[in-house]
Amino acid sequence: MNAYSSQGRTAWSVFWIFLRLGLTSFGGPVAHLGYFRDEFVARRQWLSERSYADLVALCQFLPGPASSQVGMAIGLSRCGYAGALAAWAGFTLPSAAALMLLAGGMHAYGDRVPVSAMHGLKVVAVAVVAQAVWNMARALCPDTPRRLMMAATASFVLWLPFAWSQVLVIAVAALVGLLWLRPAGSPATEDLAVSVTRRAGVLWLSMFFLLLIGLPLAAAVFPGQTLALVDAFYRAGSLVFGGGHVVLPLLQAETVTPGWVDNDMFLAGYGAAQAVPGPLFTFAAFLGAAMNQAPTGWSGGLICLLAVFAPSFLLVAGVWPFWRQLRRNSRVQAMLLGVNAAVVGLLLAALYRPVWTSAIDSLQDVALAGLALLALMRWRLPPWLVVLGCALFGAFATMLWPG
């Protein structure tokens, strides 16, 4: 047995391991899962290959940020609830703090930041989302039925661009998957360490649904910006399948449409979020810190950060004791196939609106976005370097192309 396999039995040690990952894990959710496998399967031997694959399958099944949920699940299996919270804090806080500092700097010195540099950050978001659409479509829509579902989903949400449209298409996709799609077969599984009882799992799931239903009602009965923020970001964390990129259209609808955040600030922050390590859901901390009305700054950032990640903890803890049985159910697998195809459609729609329509104004923008996409997909440059390059290029764009 590897010497590392007996280490990390305290929440404090779990926190320090995940803090190092939170400071160094660039590249998005797929890359994060690779970092976790290297750290906890190959190096520390906390999990077998099959157990790790089962954890990943569980978190792909749930809405929310898959890589963060895998981290919570690893912490949960290691030392219970304290381990889950320690893993989340270590992996999340570095990028959240960086993005809140950025939002504060943009608020304080926004008039000194070249407009063209801000525009460069918006353009690079086009390349990042396009890369995500391409990779996810190849993996999740390999056949004609799922490609048709992807196209239908994108068309519907562009036709009816409302936050609840996304919830509707996810529900319909699950039904269509159940009726139309056939999974290849039930994968082999093995037992995972279960530190949550079935009764506790039911309580966590009940709390998840109680907040999902109760927060909108509470926000309507007791109007106030703080409660409205908690409701909006909790709902975003609860209803988004596919990870950080897919939360973009829902957060845009929840924050830009009511005027809480300026659209240029939203897209610039989203572009900058690609340059920091850790989960992309920490973009919520940027938005909270960038709000045009109180709570804003550090308090707004922390409120939005906790609200968007709370569903992930409740779902991981709630589903954990039931997952092995669910994983073997062919109906659940078929529904998941449909949901995954719809997720790609949501991201495809977001690529056009708001990302493309808000960032691309000229042929030069098209060229810069294409170059950034080439750098990410062909040359495989790290995302932070591509983001920095686009911002610097944008800063000098007015000198290269006056007017």
N, C-alpha and C positions, 0 to 999 in steps of 0.2 A: 504493500500500500504506500502511496506517495505521502511524504511527510506533511504536505499541505492539507491532506484530506481530513486531518483531525483538528486543523486550525479553523478559526472563524466561527467559533461556537458562541461568541458574545456579540451583542448588537454593536458594540463599539468597534470591534475588529471588522465586522461586516461593513460598517460605515466607512472605515479607512480604505478598505479594498475598493468599494464602489466610488469613493471620492477620487481615487487615482483614475478609475475608468471615466468618471465624469469630467476630468480635466484633459483627457487624452483621446476620447472616443469620437473622432470626427467621421463624417461620411454618411450619416443617416441611419434609419432603423435596421436595414439589412446589414450594414457594417457593424452596428452595435451588437447584433446577434452573433456575428462572427467573433467580435472581441469577447463576448461572454463565453462562447464555446471554448475559445483558447484558454481563458482564465479559469473556468470552473469545471470543464470536462477534461481538457488536455493537461493543464498545469496542476490544478489543485485537486482534481478528481473528486469533487463534491457530488457530481452526478455522472451517471453513465450516458453514453451516446443516446440510448433509447429514452431514458428519462428526460434528458434535455430536449429531445425532439418532441416528447409529449408535452412539456411545458410550453414550447413554442407553439404547438398546435392549439393548446388551451388559449393562449393569449391572442392568436390569430382569430380564434372563434369569437372572442369578446370585442365589443366596441372599445375604442380608446387607443393609446399609444402602445403598440405591441412590445417594443423593446423595454420600455419602462415597466410594463406589467411582468415581463419575464424577470426583470431584476427584482421586483417585489416578490414574485413567486420563489425565486432562489433564496432571498432573505427569509421568507416565510418558512420554507422547508428547513432552513438552517437553524433558526432560533425564534420561531413564532412571530407574533405580531410586531414585536420590537425589531426583529430582524428585517421585516418587510418595510417598516418605516425608515430604518437606518439605510437600507439599500436605496430607497427612493431619495432620501435626503442627499446622500453622497453623490448619486448619479445626476441629480437634478439641479442642486443649488449653484454649482459653478456657472453654468450657462444662464440660469435665471438671474443671478447677480450681475453678470456681464451685460445682459440685455436691459436690465433696469437702469444700470449706469448709463448705457447708451441712450435710453429714452430720456433720462434726466439731462444728459448733455445736449441732445437735440432740442429739448424744450428751452434750455438756458442759452444755447449758442446757435440755435437753428438759423438765425439770420446771417451767421458768419460761415455756415457750411455752403459751399458752392451748390447752386441748384442742379448743375449738371452732374455733380457727384451723387446727389440724391437720386437723380434719374438713372445713373448707372446701376445703383442698387435695385431699382425697380426693374430694369432690363434683365439683370441676372436672374431675377425670380422667374422670368419666362423660361430660361434655359433649365433651371432646377426642376420646375414643374413638368416641363416637356420630357426631361429624362425620367422622372417618376412615372409619367403616363406610359412611356414606351416600355420600361422595365416591367411595370405591373401588368400591362396588357399582354406581354409575351408570356408571363407566368400564369395569369389568372383568366385569360380569355383565349385559350389555344384552339378553340373550335368555333364553328359558325353560330350555334345557338348562343354561346356566351358573348360573341362579338355583337350579335344582334341586340342582346340585352344591354351591352355597354352603349351602343349607339342610341337605343331607345331612351335609356336613362339620361344621357347627355342632352338629347333633344328636349326631353320633358322638363328638366330643370332650367334649361335656357329659355324655354317657353313660359314657364311659371317660376320665376326666380325668387322663391320664398323659402325661408328656413325650413318650414314644415314640409315643403315639397321633397326635400331629401329624405325625411323620415318616411314619407309615403312610398317613395320608390324603393327604399330598402325593404320595407314590409312586403311590397308587391314582388320584389326580386326573390325574397325568401320563399314566397308561395309558388312562384314560377319555377324556382329551382326544385322545390318539392315535387311538383307535378311533371316537370319536363326533363330534368337532368338526372343522370345516374352516376353515382360515384364509382370509381374504379374498384373499390373494395375496402374493407375495414382494415386499417393498419394494425400491426401487432403493437401491443402496449405492455408495459410492466408497471408494477406498483411504485408509486411515489410516496415519499414520506408525507404523511397526513398529520398536520398539527392543528387542524380545524375540525371540530365535530360537525355532524350533520345539523344538529340543532343550532349551533353557532352560524353555520352557513346559511340556514334559513333566515336567521335574524339579520345577517349582513345584507342578504338579497332584499329582505323586506325594507330595510333602511334605504337601500338604493332606490327602490320604486317609490317609497314614501316621499323622498326628497324630489325625485323627478316629477311627481304629480303635485306635491305640496308647494314647492318653491314658486311656480307660476301663480298659484292661487294666493300665496302669501304676498307676493310682489304686487298683485292687483289690489289686495285688501289694504296693505300697508305700503303705499308708494314711498320710494326712497331709492337713491342711487346705489347705495351699498347692497341692498337686497336685490335690486335689479341686476347688478353685476354678478352676484353669486348665482342667481337664477340663469342668466345667459351663459356663463362659463361652465356651470355644472351641466347644463343641457348640452353644450358643445362636447364636453368630455364624455357624455353618456350616449350620444347618438351617432358618433362618427366611427365608421369602420375603415380600417386601412392605414391608420397612423397619421403622423403629423401633417403631411401634405394635404390630405383630404379634409382636414379641419378648416382649411383656408376659406372656402366659400361660406361655411356656416359662421365663422368668426367675423368675416367681412360683413355678412348680413346683420349680425348681432351688434357690431360696434360702429361700423361706418354709416350704415343706413340711419340710425337714430342720432348721428352726429357726435357720438362719444369720442371718436378718433377720426382725424382727417385721412382721406383715402391715400394721399401721397405719403403721409407718415406710416400708414398701415403697410403699404407695399415696400417702402424703404426699410422698415423694420423686419419685414418678412425676408427681404434679401439679405439683411445683415444677420438674421438668425441662422443662415446657412454657414456662416463663418465661425460659429462657436461650436464646441463639442457638446455632447449630451443630447437629450431628446428635443425634437422640434416643438413639442407642446409647450416648452418654456417660452415660446412666442407670446403666450398668454401673459407672462410677467411683463414683457415689453408693453403690451397693450394696456395693462392696468396702470403702469407707470406713466404712460403717454396720454392718459385720459384728459379731456378738455375741462372736466369738472371733478370735484372731489367725490370720492377718494381718488387721489392720484399719487404719483411718486412711489416711494417704497411701500406705503400702506396699500395703495391700489394694486401694485404689482403682486404683493403677497396674497391679497384677497383673491385675485384672479388666478394666481398660480395654484393655491390650495383648492379653489372651486373646480378648476378644470381637471385636476388629478384625483379628487376625492372619489369620483365614480370608479376609477381604475382600482383603487384599493378595495372598495366595497364589492366589486365584481370578482376580483381575484380571490378574496377571502370567502365570498359567498359560493362561488362555483367550485372551488378547490375540492371539497370532499365528494362532489358528484361527477367530476370530469371523466373519470375512466369509463363509467357506464355510458355517459353521453357520447364519448368518442367512438364507441362501438356501434352507435345507432346510425343506420344508413340514412334515415330521414334527416337527421341533424346534418350529416355530411352533405346531402343534396341541397338543403337550404343554404348551407354555407357556400357552396359553389355559386348559387345565384346571387347571394349577397356580395361575394367578392367581385363578380362581373359588374354589378351595379356600382360598386366602389370605384372601379376604373372609369365608369361613365361619369360619375360625379367629378372626378379629378379632371377628366377631359373637358367637361363644361367649365370648370374653374380655370383651366388653361386659357380658354377664350375670354371669359368674363368672370372675374375682374382683371386677371393677370395681363393678358395681351392688350385688351382695350385701354387699360390705364397706363401701360408702359411703352407701347410701340407707337411712335408718332411719325417716323420717317424711315427711309431706306437704310440710313445709318444705324438706326436702332435694330432693324432686322439683321443687319450684318453683325452687330455686336452680340445680339442674342444667339445668332448662329455660331459665332466664334466661341462663345461661352459654352454652348452645347457641345461643340466639337472638343473643347478642352476637357469637359467632364466625361464624355462618352468614348472618345477616340484616344485622346492622350492620357486619360485617367488622372488628371491633376486633382489634388485635394480641393474640396469645395471652398475652404477658407481662402485659398490662393486665388481661385477664380473670382470669388466675390471681391476680394481686395483689388484684383486687376481691373474688374469692371468699374469699381468706384473711382480708381485713379484715372482710368481711361475717360470716364465721364467728366472728371474734374478738368481735364485738358481738352474736352471735346469742342468747347467754344473757340479755342485757339486754332484747332485743326480745321474746323468747319464754321467760320464766322457766320452769324445769322441763322 
